[in-house]
């Protein structure tokens, strides 16, 4: 299956160089792959400290992905 990964803000540098400017890359994954497995492909650990969305909705690292899903990831934002 194919899944689109969008890394935002400082996370973009984790994508393959050819995709880092646009912040979007497409990955081939086996059926039943999870958000955590996708993030491990780009050497991102500690999913619990990141904001992960699948198709625009918050997702746990264990969420199984489906063909065509769009996964967006960005660091937590603090403000005051």
C-alpha positions as CSV (number, residue, x, y, z in Angstrom):
1,X,0.0,0.0,0.0
2,X,1.1,3.6,-0.5
3,X,0.9,6.2,2.2
4,X,1.7,9.9,2.0
5,X,3.8,11.4,4.8
6,X,3.8,15.1,5.4
7,X,6.4,16.4,7.9
8,X,5.9,20.0,9.0
9,X,8.1,22.6,10.6
10,X,11.5,21.4,11.7
11,X,10.4,17.8,11.0
12,X,11.0,18.3,7.2
13,X,14.7,17.6,7.5
14,X,13.8,13.9,8.3
15,X,12.5,13.2,4.8
16,X,14.6,11.9,1.9
17,X,16.6,14.8,0.5
18,X,14.6,14.8,-2.8
19,X,11.3,15.5,-0.8
20,X,12.6,17.7,2.0
21,X,11.8,21.0,0.3
22,X,8.1,20.2,-0.2
23,X,7.8,18.3,3.1
24,X,5.9,15.4,1.4
25,X,7.0,11.9,0.6
26,X,5.2,8.7,-0.5
27,X,6.1,5.4,1.1
28,X,5.3,1.8,0.2
29,X,4.3,-0.1,3.3
30,X,3.0,-3.6,4.0
31,X,-0.6,-4.1,4.9
32,X,-1.3,-3.5,8.6
33,X,1.6,-1.1,9.0
34,X,1.1,1.5,11.8
35,X,1.9,5.1,12.2
36,X,4.9,4.1,14.4
37,X,6.3,1.9,11.7
38,X,6.0,4.7,9.1
39,X,7.8,7.2,11.4
40,X,10.6,4.6,12.0
41,X,11.3,4.6,8.3
42,X,12.4,8.2,8.6
43,X,14.2,7.7,11.9
44,X,11.6,9.5,14.0
45,X,11.2,8.0,17.5
46,X,9.3,9.2,20.5
47,X,5.9,9.4,18.7
48,X,4.2,10.3,22.0
49,X,5.9,13.7,21.9
50,X,4.7,14.5,18.4
51,X,1.4,15.5,16.9
52,X,0.3,12.8,14.4
53,X,-2.7,13.2,12.2
54,X,-4.1,10.6,9.8
55,X,-6.4,12.2,7.2
56,X,-6.7,15.2,9.4
57,X,-7.6,13.4,12.6
58,X,-5.4,12.8,15.6
59,X,-4.0,9.3,15.6
60,X,-2.2,7.1,18.1
61,X,1.2,5.6,17.1
62,X,-0.4,2.2,17.0
63,X,-3.1,3.2,14.5
64,X,-3.1,0.9,11.4
65,X,-2.8,2.7,8.1
66,X,-4.7,2.1,4.9
67,X,-3.8,2.6,1.3
68,X,-4.0,6.2,0.4
69,X,-3.8,7.6,4.0
70,X,-2.2,11.0,4.5
71,X,-0.1,11.1,7.7
72,X,0.9,14.6,8.9
73,X,3.4,15.0,11.7
74,X,4.6,18.1,13.5
75,X,6.3,18.9,16.8
76,X,4.1,20.1,19.7
77,X,3.6,23.8,19.7
78,X,4.0,25.8,22.8
79,X,3.0,29.4,23.3
80,X,2.1,31.8,25.9
